[in-house]
Amino acid sequence: MKKKIPSVIKTKYCILGKLLIIILLVFVSCKKNKSKTDDNPMVHTETIQSVKMISAGGGLGFSSSTLIDKDSIHYRRTVAANEAENLIYSRKVKAEDWKKLVATIDQKLFGAVKEGKSVQPVDGIDTKIIVTTSAGDISKMNAYDDPAWKSIRDIIDHYNELYR
């Protein structure tokens, strides 16, 4: 003779089974979505709002600052030993030049750059690059041997000459 399972217990097992299936589907879909974002490097990057390069030091009391955003470039150079070499300008930046600068910057690589030591104690010039994103600043100083840092410095130097 078969025992009958009460309908309340049947209903509980049915609900638990369906709940378990839903939970498994959620976990599987979350894992799939996570792997899609890991494959896409653009998902982890923030919007670049500006790039700044600051240099200071040397025996002549040199300092310079370049700030570039999507609209303009602002440059200031001061040489304490010779005021005739001081220079200040602001110019409108071409949209394609801003896009080229932003395309040059790999935020992950730049964030991983190892900073160099200060060279000011031996009359050298320290240079710091600051990338301001929608999530905050990434700044690195004196990473002269790092290609990610150097490429940003080179394009900023190029724009300083171009827009002067």
DSSP file (Angstrom, degrees, kcal/mol; ACC not computed):
  #  RESIDUE AA STRUCTURE BP1 BP2  ACC     N-H-->O    O-->H-N    N-H-->O    O-->H-N    TCO  KAPPA ALPHA  PHI   PSI    X-CA   Y-CA   Z-CA
    1    1 A M              0   0    0      0, 0.0     2,-0.3     0, 0.0     0, 0.0   0.000 360.0 360.0 360.0 129.7    0.0    0.0    0.0
    2    2 A K        -     0   0    0      1,-0.0     2,-0.4     0, 0.0     0, 0.0  -0.572 360.0-129.7 -81.9 139.6    1.4    3.4   -1.0
    3    3 A K        -     0   0    0     -2,-0.3     2,-0.4     1,-0.0    -1,-0.0  -0.714  21.0-129.5 -85.9 139.4    1.6    6.2    1.5
    4    4 A K        -     0   0    0     -2,-0.4     3,-0.0     1,-0.0    -1,-0.0  -0.744  14.2-135.2 -88.7 133.5    0.1    9.4    0.3
    5    5 A I        -     0   0    0     -2,-0.4     5,-0.1     1,-0.1    -1,-0.0  -0.757  31.5-109.8 -86.0 127.6    2.3   12.5    0.8
    6    6 A P     >  -     0   0    0      0, 0.0     4,-1.8     0, 0.0     3,-0.5  -0.246  21.4-122.5 -58.1 146.7    0.3   15.3    2.2
    7    7 A S  H  > S+     0   0    0      1,-0.2     4,-2.2     2,-0.2     5,-0.1   0.752 108.8  62.0 -65.2 -25.7   -0.3   18.1   -0.3
    8    8 A V  H  > S+     0   0    0      2,-0.2     4,-2.0     1,-0.2    -1,-0.2   0.916 106.4  44.8 -66.0 -43.0    1.3   20.7    2.0
    9    9 A I  H  > S+     0   0    0     -3,-0.5     4,-2.5     2,-0.2     5,-0.2   0.903 111.8  52.9 -67.7 -41.4    4.6   18.9    1.9
   10   10 A K  H  X S+     0   0    0     -4,-1.8     4,-2.2     1,-0.2    -2,-0.2   0.922 109.8  48.8 -58.3 -44.3    4.3   18.5   -1.9
   11   11 A T  H  X S+     0   0    0     -4,-2.2     4,-2.6     2,-0.2    -1,-0.2   0.896 109.8  51.3 -64.4 -41.9    3.7   22.2   -2.3
   12   12 A K  H  X S+     0   0    0     -4,-2.0     4,-2.8     2,-0.2     5,-0.2   0.934 112.1  46.3 -62.0 -46.4    6.8   23.0   -0.1
   13   13 A Y  H  X S+     0   0    0     -4,-2.5     4,-2.4     1,-0.2    -2,-0.2   0.885 112.4  51.1 -63.6 -38.1    9.1   20.8   -2.1
   14   14 A C  H  X S+     0   0    0     -4,-2.2     4,-2.2    -5,-0.2    -1,-0.2   0.927 112.8  44.9 -64.3 -45.4    7.7   22.2   -5.4
   15   15 A I  H  X S+     0   0    0     -4,-2.6     4,-2.6     2,-0.2    -2,-0.2   0.920 114.0  49.5 -65.7 -44.2    8.3   25.8   -4.2
   16   16 A L  H  X S+     0   0    0     -4,-2.8     4,-2.5     2,-0.2    -2,-0.2   0.890 110.7  50.7 -62.1 -40.0   11.8   24.9   -2.9
   17   17 A G  H  X S+     0   0    0     -4,-2.4     4,-2.1     2,-0.2    -1,-0.2   0.927 112.4  45.6 -63.2 -45.7   12.7   23.2   -6.2
   18   18 A K  H  X S+     0   0    0     -4,-2.2     4,-2.3     2,-0.2    -2,-0.2   0.899 112.7  51.3 -64.9 -40.2   11.6   26.2   -8.2
   19   19 A L  H  X S+     0   0    0     -4,-2.6     4,-2.5     1,-0.2    -2,-0.2   0.904 109.1  50.7 -62.7 -42.1   13.4   28.6   -5.9
   20   20 A L  H  X S+     0   0    0     -4,-2.5     4,-2.3     1,-0.2    -1,-0.2   0.900 109.9  50.0 -62.5 -41.8   16.6   26.5   -6.2
   21   21 A I  H  X S+     0   0    0     -4,-2.1     4,-2.3     2,-0.2    -2,-0.2   0.911 111.1  49.2 -63.4 -42.4   16.3   26.6  -10.0
   22   22 A I  H  X S+     0   0    0     -4,-2.3     4,-2.3     2,-0.2    -2,-0.2   0.919 111.0  49.6 -63.6 -44.0   15.8   30.4  -10.0
   23   23 A I  H  X S+     0   0    0     -4,-2.5     4,-2.4     1,-0.2    -2,-0.2   0.916 111.0  49.4 -62.2 -43.1   18.8   30.9   -7.7
   24   24 A L  H  X S+     0   0    0     -4,-2.3     4,-2.5     1,-0.2    -1,-0.2   0.908 110.4  50.7 -62.7 -41.8   21.0   28.7   -9.9
   25   25 A L  H  X S+     0   0    0     -4,-2.3     4,-2.5     2,-0.2    -1,-0.2   0.897 109.8  50.4 -62.9 -39.9   19.9   30.7  -13.0
   26   26 A V  H  X S+     0   0    0     -4,-2.3     4,-2.5     2,-0.2    -2,-0.2   0.936 111.9  47.2 -63.7 -46.5   20.7   34.0  -11.3
   27   27 A F  H  X S+     0   0    0     -4,-2.4     4,-2.2     2,-0.2    -2,-0.2   0.911 113.3  48.4 -61.8 -43.0   24.2   32.7  -10.3
   28   28 A V  H  X S+     0   0    0     -4,-2.5     4,-2.2     1,-0.2    -1,-0.2   0.923 113.1  46.8 -64.4 -44.5   24.9   31.4  -13.8
   29   29 A S  H  X S+     0   0    0     -4,-2.5     4,-2.4     2,-0.2    -1,-0.2   0.873 111.3  52.0 -68.4 -35.5   23.7   34.6  -15.5
   30   30 A C  H  X S+     0   0    0     -4,-2.5     4,-2.4     2,-0.2    -1,-0.2   0.915 109.8  49.4 -63.7 -42.4   25.8   36.8  -13.0
   31   31 A K  H  X S+     0   0    0     -4,-2.2     4,-2.0     2,-0.2    -2,-0.2   0.905 111.5  49.0 -64.6 -40.7   28.9   34.7  -13.8
   32   32 A K  H  X S+     0   0    0     -4,-2.2     4,-1.6     1,-0.2    -2,-0.2   0.927 111.9  48.3 -64.8 -44.2   28.3   35.1  -17.6
   33   33 A N  H  X S+     0   0    0     -4,-2.4     4,-1.8     1,-0.2    -2,-0.2   0.881 109.5  53.6 -63.4 -38.6   27.8   38.9  -17.3
   34   34 A K  H  X S+     0   0    0     -4,-2.4     4,-1.9     1,-0.2    -1,-0.2   0.914 107.4  50.0 -63.1 -43.3   31.0   39.2  -15.2
   35   35 A S  H  X S+     0   0    0     -4,-2.0     4,-1.5     1,-0.2    -1,-0.2   0.842 106.9  55.7 -67.6 -31.0   33.1   37.4  -17.7
   36   36 A K  H  X S+     0   0    0     -4,-1.6     4,-0.9     1,-0.2    -1,-0.2   0.910 108.9  46.6 -66.0 -40.4   31.7   39.7  -20.5
   37   37 A T  H  < S+     0   0    0     -4,-1.8     6,-0.3     1,-0.2     3,-0.3   0.838 108.9  55.4 -70.8 -31.6   32.8   42.8  -18.6
   38   38 A D  H  < S+     0   0    0     -4,-1.9    -1,-0.2     1,-0.2    -2,-0.2   0.835 106.6  51.3 -67.8 -31.3   36.3   41.3  -17.9
   39   39 A D  H  < S+     0   0    0     -4,-1.5    -1,-0.2    -5,-0.2    -2,-0.2   0.732 100.1  70.8 -76.3 -21.9   36.8   40.7  -21.6
   40   40 A N    ><  -     0   0    0     -4,-0.9     3,-1.2    -3,-0.3     4,-0.5  -0.844  62.9-169.0-101.4 106.7   35.9   44.3  -22.4
   41   41 A P  G >  S+     0   0    0      0, 0.0     3,-0.7     0, 0.0     4,-0.3   0.751  82.4  65.7 -68.0 -22.4   38.7   46.7  -21.3
   42   42 A M  G >  S+     0   0    0      1,-0.2     3,-0.7     2,-0.2    -5,-0.1   0.732  87.9  68.6 -72.1 -20.8   36.5   49.8  -21.8
   43   43 A V  G <  S+     0   0    0     -3,-1.2    -1,-0.2    -6,-0.3    -5,-0.1   0.856 101.4  46.6 -64.9 -34.4   34.1   48.8  -19.1
   44   44 A H  G <  S+     0   0    0     -3,-0.7     2,-0.3    -4,-0.5    -1,-0.2   0.492  96.1  90.5 -89.4  -4.0   36.7   49.4  -16.4
   45   45 A T    <   -     0   0    0     -3,-0.7     2,-0.2    -4,-0.3    61,-0.0  -0.667  64.1-143.7 -96.7 150.4   37.9   52.8  -17.7
   46   46 A E        -     0   0    0     -2,-0.3     2,-0.3     1,-0.1    61,-0.1  -0.631  34.3 -85.3-103.6 164.7   36.6   56.1  -16.6
   47   47 A T        -     0   0    0     -2,-0.2    87,-1.7     1,-0.1     2,-0.5  -0.548  41.3-129.1 -72.4 128.8   36.1   59.2  -18.7
   48   48 A I  E     +A  133   0A   0     -2,-0.3    85,-0.3    85,-0.2     3,-0.1  -0.685  28.8 176.3 -80.8 127.1   39.3   61.3  -18.9
   49   49 A Q  E     -     0   0A   0     83,-3.3    21,-0.6    -2,-0.5     2,-0.3   0.762  61.6 -13.1-101.7 -33.9   38.5   64.9  -18.0
   50   50 A S  E     -AB 132  69A   0     82,-1.6    82,-2.6    19,-0.2     2,-0.4  -0.987  49.9-143.3-162.6 162.1   42.0   66.4  -18.1
   51   51 A V  E     -AB 131  68A   0     17,-2.6    17,-2.9    -2,-0.3     2,-0.4  -1.000  20.1-172.6-132.6 131.8   45.7   65.7  -18.2
   52   52 A K  E     -AB 130  67A   0     78,-2.8    78,-3.2    -2,-0.4     2,-0.4  -0.972   9.2-167.1-128.8 140.5   48.2   67.8  -16.4
   53   53 A M  E     -AB 129  66A   0     13,-2.5    13,-2.4    -2,-0.4     2,-0.4  -0.994   8.2-174.0-127.4 126.5   52.0   67.7  -16.4
   54   54 A I  E     -AB 128  65A   0     74,-2.8    74,-3.1    -2,-0.4     2,-0.4  -0.973   2.0-177.8-122.2 131.3   54.0   69.6  -13.8
   55   55 A S  E     +AB 127  64A   0      9,-2.5     9,-2.6    -2,-0.4     2,-0.3  -0.979   8.0 164.9-127.8 142.5   57.8   70.0  -13.8
   56   56 A A  E     +AB 126  63A   0     70,-2.1    70,-2.4    -2,-0.4     2,-0.3  -0.986  28.5  52.1-156.7 146.1   60.0   71.7  -11.3
   57   57 A G  E   > +AB 125  62A   0      5,-2.5     5,-1.9    -2,-0.3    68,-0.3  -0.896  36.8 124.8 133.7-159.1   63.6   71.9  -10.2
   58   58 A G  T > 5S-     0   0    0     66,-1.6     3,-1.2    -2,-0.3    66,-0.2   0.079  73.8 -78.1  84.0 162.1   67.0   72.6  -11.7
   59   59 A G  T 3 5S+     0   0    0     64,-0.5    -1,-0.2     1,-0.2    65,-0.1   0.678 126.2  56.7 -70.6 -19.0   69.6   75.1  -10.9
   60   60 A L  T 3 5S-     0   0    0     -3,-0.2    21,-2.1    63,-0.1    22,-0.3   0.411 115.8-107.9 -94.3   2.2   67.8   78.0  -12.6
   61   61 A G  T < 5 -     0   0    0     -3,-1.2    19,-1.7    19,-0.2     2,-0.2   0.946  54.2-178.2  72.2  48.7   64.6   77.6  -10.6
   62   62 A F  E   < +BC  57  79A   0     -5,-1.9    -5,-2.5    17,-0.2     2,-0.3  -0.570  11.9 163.7 -83.9 140.3   62.5   76.1  -13.4
   63   63 A S  E     +BC  56  78A   0     15,-2.2    15,-3.2    -2,-0.2     2,-0.3  -0.968   6.2 175.8-150.6 146.4   58.9   75.2  -13.2
   64   64 A S  E     -BC  55  77A   0     -9,-2.6    -9,-2.5    -2,-0.3     2,-0.4  -0.991   9.3-166.4-147.1 154.6   56.2   74.5  -15.8
   65   65 A S  E     -BC  54  76A   0     11,-2.3    11,-2.0    -2,-0.3     2,-0.4  -0.984   2.5-174.5-144.0 129.5   52.6   73.4  -15.8
   66   66 A T  E     -BC  53  75A   0    -13,-2.4   -13,-2.5    -2,-0.4     2,-0.5  -0.994   2.6-175.7-125.4 126.4   50.5   72.2  -18.7
   67   67 A L  E     -BC  52  74A   0      7,-2.5     7,-2.6    -2,-0.4     2,-0.5  -0.988   4.6-176.9-122.3 124.0   46.8   71.4  -18.3
   68   68 A I  E     +BC  51  73A   0    -17,-2.9   -17,-2.6    -2,-0.5     2,-0.2  -0.980   8.1 163.9-122.8 129.9   44.9   70.0  -21.3
   69   69 A D  E     -B   50   0A   0      3,-2.6   -19,-0.2    -2,-0.5    24,-0.1  -0.697  58.2 -79.6-127.6-172.9   41.2   69.3  -21.3
   70   70 A K  S    S+     0   0    0    -21,-0.6    28,-0.2    -2,-0.2    29,-0.1   0.711 127.6  33.2 -65.7 -17.5   38.8   68.6  -24.2
   71   71 A D  S    S+     0   0    0      1,-0.2    22,-2.6    21,-0.1     2,-0.3   0.749 120.2   7.2-106.5 -30.1   38.5   72.4  -24.9
   72   72 A S  E     - D   0  92A   0     20,-0.3    -3,-2.6     2,-0.0     2,-0.4  -0.932  49.0-130.9-153.4 167.0   41.9   74.0  -24.2
   73   73 A I  E     -CD  68  91A   0     18,-2.5    18,-2.3    -2,-0.3     2,-0.5  -0.993  19.9-166.9-124.3 134.5   45.5   73.9  -23.2
   74   74 A H  E     -CD  67  90A   0     -7,-2.6    -7,-2.5    -2,-0.4     2,-0.4  -0.989   9.7-177.1-123.9 125.3   46.9   76.1  -20.5
   75   75 A Y  E     +CD  66  89A   0     14,-3.1    14,-2.2    -2,-0.5     2,-0.3  -0.957   9.5 176.5-127.1 140.9   50.7   76.4  -20.2
   76   76 A R  E     -CD  65  88A   0    -11,-2.0   -11,-2.3    -2,-0.4     2,-0.4  -0.968   2.9-178.8-143.9 126.9   52.8   78.3  -17.6
   77   77 A R  E     -CD  64  87A   0     10,-3.1    10,-2.2    -2,-0.3     2,-0.4  -0.991   2.5-174.7-127.0 135.0   56.6   78.3  -17.5
   78   78 A T  E     -C   63   0A   0    -15,-3.2   -15,-2.2    -2,-0.4     2,-0.5  -0.995   9.6-174.7-130.1 132.8   58.7   80.2  -14.9
   79   79 A V  E >   -C   62   0A   0     -2,-0.4     3,-1.1   -17,-0.2     6,-0.2  -0.937   8.7-164.0-125.4 106.6   62.5   80.5  -14.8
   80   80 A A  T 3  S+     0   0    0    -19,-1.7     3,-0.3    -2,-0.5   -19,-0.2   0.835  87.9  53.0 -61.3 -35.0   63.5   82.2  -11.6
   81   81 A A  T 3  S+     0   0    0    -21,-2.1    -1,-0.3     1,-0.3     2,-0.3   0.683 122.5  25.8 -76.5 -17.8   67.0   83.0  -12.8
   82   82 A N    X   -     0   0    0     -3,-1.1     3,-2.0   -22,-0.3    -1,-0.3  -0.728  60.3-172.8-150.5  94.1   65.8   84.6  -16.0
   83   83 A E  G >  S+     0   0    0     -3,-0.3     3,-1.6     1,-0.3    -1,-0.1   0.710  81.7  74.2 -62.5 -19.9   62.3   86.2  -16.1
   84   84 A A  G 3  S+     0   0    0      1,-0.3    -1,-0.3    -5,-0.0    -2,-0.0   0.735  92.0  56.8 -65.1 -21.2   62.6   86.8  -19.8
   85   85 A E  G <  S+     0   0    0     -3,-2.0    -1,-0.3    -6,-0.2    -2,-0.2   0.465  80.2 115.4 -89.4  -1.9   62.1   83.1  -20.3
   86   86 A N    <   -     0   0    0     -3,-1.6     2,-0.3    -4,-0.2    -8,-0.2  -0.400  44.0-178.9 -67.4 146.0   58.8   83.1  -18.4
   87   87 A L  E     +D   77   0A   0    -10,-2.2   -10,-3.1    -2,-0.1     2,-0.4  -0.991  15.6 179.2-151.5 137.0   55.8   82.2  -20.6
   88   88 A I  E     +D   76   0A   0     -2,-0.3     2,-0.3   -12,-0.2   -12,-0.2  -0.996  15.9 152.4-137.6 133.3   52.0   81.9  -20.1
   89   89 A Y  E     -D   75   0A   0    -14,-2.2   -14,-3.1    -2,-0.4     2,-0.4  -0.990  24.4-161.6-155.1 157.8   49.4   81.0  -22.7
   90   90 A S  E     +D   74   0A   0     -2,-0.3     2,-0.3   -16,-0.2   -16,-0.2  -0.995  19.9 174.5-136.0 134.5   46.0   79.4  -23.2
   91   91 A R  E     -D   73   0A   0    -18,-2.3   -18,-2.5    -2,-0.4     2,-0.3  -0.951  36.3-103.0-138.3 156.5   44.7   78.1  -26.5
   92   92 A K  E     -D   72   0A   0     -2,-0.3     2,-0.4   -20,-0.2   -20,-0.3  -0.628  39.3-135.3 -75.9 137.9   41.7   76.3  -27.8
   93   93 A V        -     0   0    0    -22,-2.6     2,-0.1    -2,-0.3    -1,-0.0  -0.796  16.2-115.7 -99.1 137.2   42.5   72.6  -28.5
   94   94 A K    >>  -     0   0    0     -2,-0.4     4,-1.9     1,-0.1     3,-0.5  -0.453  23.5-124.5 -66.7 142.1   41.4   70.9  -31.7
   95   95 A A  H 3> S+     0   0    0      1,-0.2     4,-2.3     2,-0.2     5,-0.2   0.868 110.9  54.0 -57.7 -38.5   38.9   68.1  -31.0
   96   96 A E  H 3> S+     0   0    0      1,-0.2     4,-2.0     2,-0.2    -1,-0.2   0.835 105.9  52.8 -68.6 -30.5   41.1   65.6  -32.9
   97   97 A D  H <> S+     0   0    0     -3,-0.5     4,-2.2     2,-0.2    -1,-0.2   0.898 109.6  48.4 -69.8 -39.3   44.1   66.5  -30.7
   98   98 A W  H  X S+     0   0    0     -4,-1.9     4,-2.6     2,-0.2     5,-0.2   0.930 112.0  49.5 -63.3 -44.7   42.1   65.9  -27.5
   99   99 A K  H  X S+     0   0    0     -4,-2.3     4,-2.4     1,-0.2    -2,-0.2   0.889 110.1  51.1 -62.1 -38.8   40.9   62.5  -28.9
  100  100 A K  H  X S+     0   0    0     -4,-2.0     4,-1.4     2,-0.2    -1,-0.2   0.909 110.6  48.7 -65.5 -41.5   44.5   61.6  -29.8
  101  101 A L  H  X S+     0   0    0     -4,-2.2     4,-0.8     2,-0.2     3,-0.4   0.940 113.0  46.8 -62.5 -47.6   45.7   62.4  -26.3
  102  102 A V  H >< S+     0   0    0     -4,-2.6     3,-0.7     1,-0.2    -2,-0.2   0.887 110.6  53.0 -62.6 -39.1   42.9   60.4  -24.7
  103  103 A A  H 3< S+     0   0    0     -4,-2.4    -1,-0.2     1,-0.2    -2,-0.2   0.784 103.3  58.8 -67.1 -26.1   43.5   57.5  -27.0
  104  104 A T  H 3< S+     0   0    0     -4,-1.4     2,-0.7    -3,-0.4    -1,-0.2   0.761  91.8  83.5 -71.1 -25.1   47.2   57.5  -26.0
  105  105 A I    <<  -     0   0    0     -4,-0.8     2,-0.8    -3,-0.7     3,-0.1  -0.727  55.5-171.7 -93.5 114.8   46.3   57.0  -22.3
  106  106 A D     >  -     0   0    0     -2,-0.7     4,-3.1     1,-0.2     5,-0.3  -0.908  12.2-159.0 -97.9 106.8   45.7   53.4  -21.1
  107  107 A Q  H  > S+     0   0    0     -2,-0.8     4,-2.4     1,-0.2    -1,-0.2   0.842  87.7  51.4 -61.0 -36.5   44.4   54.0  -17.6
  108  108 A K  H  > S+     0   0    0      2,-0.2     4,-1.2     1,-0.2    -1,-0.2   0.948 114.4  42.6 -65.5 -47.8   45.2   50.5  -16.4
  109  109 A L  H  4 S+     0   0    0      1,-0.2     4,-0.5     2,-0.2     3,-0.4   0.924 115.7  49.0 -64.5 -44.0   48.8   50.7  -17.6
  110  110 A F  H >< S+     0   0    0     -4,-3.1     3,-1.2     1,-0.2    -1,-0.2   0.900 109.1  52.8 -63.8 -40.0   49.3   54.3  -16.4
  111  111 A G  H 3< S+     0   0    0     -4,-2.4    -1,-0.2    -5,-0.3    -2,-0.2   0.779 109.0  50.8 -64.5 -26.5   47.9   53.4  -13.0
  112  112 A A  T 3< S+     0   0    0     -4,-1.2    -1,-0.2    -3,-0.4    -2,-0.2   0.460  81.8 125.5 -90.5  -2.4   50.4   50.5  -12.7
  113  113 A V    <   -     0   0    0     -3,-1.2     2,-0.6    -4,-0.5    -3,-0.0  -0.300  60.5-130.1 -60.9 137.4   53.4   52.7  -13.6
  114  114 A K        -     0   0    0     29,-0.1    32,-0.1    26,-0.1    -1,-0.1  -0.808  24.9-129.0 -90.9 123.1   56.2   52.5  -11.0
  115  115 A E        -     0   0    0     -2,-0.6    27,-0.2     1,-0.1    28,-0.2  -0.348  17.2-131.6 -71.7 150.1   57.3   56.0  -10.0
  116  116 A G        -     0   0    0     25,-2.0    27,-0.1     1,-0.1    25,-0.1  -0.457  29.8 -90.0 -93.2 171.9   60.9   57.0  -10.1
  117  117 A K        -     0   0    0     -2,-0.2     2,-0.1     1,-0.1    -1,-0.1  -0.389  49.2 -89.7 -78.6 158.5   62.9   58.8   -7.4
  118  118 A S        -     0   0    0      1,-0.1    -1,-0.1    -2,-0.1     8,-0.0  -0.454  32.0-170.4 -66.8 138.2   63.2   62.6   -7.1
  119  119 A V    > > +     0   0    0     -2,-0.1     5,-2.2     1,-0.1     3,-1.3   0.345  62.0  98.2-110.0   2.4   66.1   64.0   -9.0
  120  120 A Q  G > 5 +     0   0    0      1,-0.3     3,-2.0     3,-0.2   -62,-0.2   0.850  69.5  68.0 -60.7 -36.3   65.8   67.6   -7.6
  121  121 A P  G 3 5S+     0   0    0      0, 0.0    -1,-0.3     0, 0.0    -2,-0.1   0.733 104.7  44.7 -60.0 -18.2   68.5   67.0   -5.0
  122  122 A V  G < 5S-     0   0    0     -3,-1.3    -2,-0.1     0, 0.0   -63,-0.1  -0.129 131.1 -91.9-114.3  35.9   71.1   66.9   -7.8
  123  123 A D  T < 5S+     0   0    0     -3,-2.0   -64,-0.5     1,-0.2    -3,-0.2   0.718  84.4 139.6  62.2  25.2   69.7   69.9   -9.7
  124  124 A G      < -     0   0    0     -5,-2.2   -66,-1.6   -66,-0.2     2,-0.5  -0.350  54.6-112.6 -87.9 176.2   67.4   67.7  -11.8
  125  125 A I  E     -A   57   0A   0    -68,-0.3     2,-0.3    -2,-0.1   -68,-0.2  -0.955  21.9-148.0-115.2 121.8   63.8   68.4  -12.8
  126  126 A D  E     -A   56   0A   0    -70,-2.4   -70,-2.1    -2,-0.5     2,-0.4  -0.686  13.2-161.8 -86.0 140.3   61.0   66.3  -11.4
  127  127 A T  E     -A   55   0A   0     -2,-0.3    15,-2.9   -72,-0.2     2,-0.4  -0.990   6.3-171.2-128.8 129.7   58.0   65.7  -13.6
  128  128 A K  E     -AE  54 141A   0    -74,-3.1   -74,-2.8    -2,-0.4     2,-0.5  -0.962   7.0-158.4-120.3 135.3   54.6   64.6  -12.5
  129  129 A I  E     -AE  53 140A   0     11,-2.9    11,-2.3    -2,-0.4     2,-0.5  -0.956   8.1-168.6-112.9 130.8   51.7   63.6  -14.8
  130  130 A I  E     -AE  52 139A   0    -78,-3.2   -78,-2.8    -2,-0.5     2,-0.6  -0.974   5.4-165.3-123.1 119.5   48.2   63.7  -13.4
  131  131 A V  E     -AE  51 138A   0      7,-3.2     7,-2.3    -2,-0.5     2,-0.6  -0.921  11.1-155.8-103.9 117.1   45.3   62.1  -15.3
  132  132 A T  E     +AE  50 137A   0    -82,-2.6   -83,-3.3    -2,-0.6   -82,-1.6  -0.836  18.8 175.7 -96.6 122.3   41.9   63.3  -13.9
  133  133 A T  E >   -AE  48 136A   0      3,-3.2     3,-1.3    -2,-0.6   -85,-0.2  -0.640  49.6 -95.8-116.2 175.2   39.1   61.0  -14.6
  134  134 A S  T 3  S+     0   0    0    -87,-1.7   -86,-0.1     1,-0.3     3,-0.1   0.674 127.6  48.8 -64.7 -15.8   35.4   60.9  -13.6
  135  135 A A  T 3  S-     0   0    0      1,-0.4     2,-0.3   -88,-0.2    -1,-0.3   0.458 124.8 -84.3-102.0  -3.3   36.5   58.6  -10.8
  136  136 A G  E <   -E  133   0A   0     -3,-1.3    -3,-3.2     2,-0.0    -1,-0.4  -0.862  61.6 -36.1 132.8-168.5   39.4   60.7   -9.5
  137  137 A D  E     -E  132   0A   0     -2,-0.3     2,-0.5    -5,-0.2    -5,-0.2  -0.685  31.7-165.8 -98.1 145.2   43.1   61.4  -10.2
  138  138 A I  E     +E  131   0A   0     -7,-2.3    -7,-3.2    -2,-0.3     2,-0.4  -0.994  21.9 179.0-121.0 119.7   45.8   59.0  -11.3
  139  139 A S  E     +E  130   0A   0     -2,-0.5     2,-0.3    -9,-0.2    -9,-0.2  -0.971  11.3 177.0-129.9 142.4   49.3   60.6  -10.8
  140  140 A K  E     -E  129   0A   0    -11,-2.3   -11,-2.9    -2,-0.4     2,-0.4  -0.998  12.6-152.9-141.6 140.5   52.8   59.4  -11.4
  141  141 A M  E     -E  128   0A   0     -2,-0.3   -25,-2.0   -13,-0.2   -13,-0.2  -0.939  65.8  -9.6-122.0 138.3   56.1   61.1  -11.1
  142  142 A N        +     0   0    0    -15,-2.9     2,-0.6    -2,-0.4     3,-0.3   0.806  69.4 149.2  54.4  41.3   59.5   60.6  -12.8
  143  143 A A    >   +     0   0    0    -16,-0.2     3,-2.0     1,-0.2     7,-0.3  -0.336  11.8 152.3 -96.2  52.0   58.6   57.3  -14.5
  144  144 A Y  T 3   +     0   0    0     -2,-0.6    -1,-0.2     1,-0.3    -2,-0.1   0.739  67.1  51.3 -57.2 -28.6   60.9   58.1  -17.4
  145  145 A D  T 3  S+     0   0    0     -3,-0.3    -1,-0.3     4,-0.0    -2,-0.1   0.532  88.5  95.2 -89.0  -5.7   61.6   54.5  -18.3
  146  146 A D    <>  -     0   0    0     -3,-2.0     4,-2.8     1,-0.1     5,-0.2  -0.754  65.5-149.3 -91.5 126.0   58.0   53.5  -18.5
  147  147 A P  H  > S+     0   0    0      0, 0.0     4,-2.3     0, 0.0     5,-0.2   0.845  96.0  53.3 -63.5 -34.7   56.5   53.6  -22.0
  148  148 A A  H  > S+     0   0    0      2,-0.2     4,-1.2     1,-0.2   -38,-0.1   0.930 115.1  40.5 -66.0 -44.3   52.9   54.4  -20.8
  149  149 A W  H  > S+     0   0    0     -6,-0.2     4,-2.3     1,-0.2     3,-0.2   0.925 115.7  51.2 -67.4 -46.0   54.2   57.4  -18.8
  150  150 A K  H  X S+     0   0    0     -4,-2.8     4,-2.8    -7,-0.3    -2,-0.2   0.865 105.4  55.4 -63.2 -38.1   56.6   58.5  -21.5
  151  151 A S  H  X S+     0   0    0     -4,-2.3     4,-1.9     2,-0.2    -1,-0.2   0.881 109.6  46.9 -65.3 -36.5   54.0   58.4  -24.3
  152  152 A I  H  X S+     0   0    0     -4,-1.2     4,-2.1     2,-0.2    -2,-0.2   0.931 113.4  48.6 -68.5 -44.8   51.8   60.8  -22.3
  153  153 A R  H  X S+     0   0    0     -4,-2.3     4,-2.6     1,-0.2    -2,-0.2   0.914 110.6  51.5 -60.3 -42.9   54.7   63.1  -21.6
  154  154 A D  H  X S+     0   0    0     -4,-2.8     4,-2.3     1,-0.2    -1,-0.2   0.906 110.5  46.6 -63.7 -42.3   55.8   63.1  -25.3
  155  155 A I  H  X S+     0   0    0     -4,-1.9     4,-2.4     2,-0.2    -1,-0.2   0.872 112.3  50.6 -71.1 -34.2   52.4   64.0  -26.6
  156  156 A I  H  X S+     0   0    0     -4,-2.1     4,-2.2     2,-0.2    -2,-0.2   0.927 111.2  48.9 -65.9 -43.5   52.0   66.8  -24.0
  157  157 A D  H  X S+     0   0    0     -4,-2.6     4,-1.8     1,-0.2    -2,-0.2   0.910 110.8  51.4 -59.6 -41.9   55.4   68.1  -25.0
  158  158 A H  H  X S+     0   0    0     -4,-2.3     4,-2.6     1,-0.2    -2,-0.2   0.918 110.1  48.0 -61.4 -44.7   54.4   68.0  -28.7
  159  159 A Y  H  X S+     0   0    0     -4,-2.4     4,-2.7     1,-0.2    -1,-0.2   0.840 105.9  58.4 -67.8 -32.3   51.2   69.9  -27.9
  160  160 A N  H  X S+     0   0    0     -4,-2.2     4,-0.6     1,-0.2    -1,-0.2   0.912 112.4  40.6 -61.3 -40.5   53.2   72.5  -26.0
  161  161 A E  H  < S+     0   0    0     -4,-1.8     3,-0.4     2,-0.2    -2,-0.2   0.907 116.4  50.0 -71.2 -42.6   55.2   73.1  -29.2
  162  162 A L  H  < S+     0   0    0     -4,-2.6    -2,-0.2     1,-0.2    -3,-0.2   0.888 117.6  37.2 -64.6 -41.7   52.2   72.9  -31.5
  163  163 A Y  H  <        0   0    0     -4,-2.7    -1,-0.2     1,-0.2    -2,-0.2   0.450 360.0 360.0 -94.6  -0.8   50.0   75.4  -29.6
  164  164 A R     <        0   0    0     -4,-0.6    -1,-0.2    -3,-0.4    -2,-0.1   0.511 360.0 360.0 -62.2 360.0   52.7   77.8  -28.5
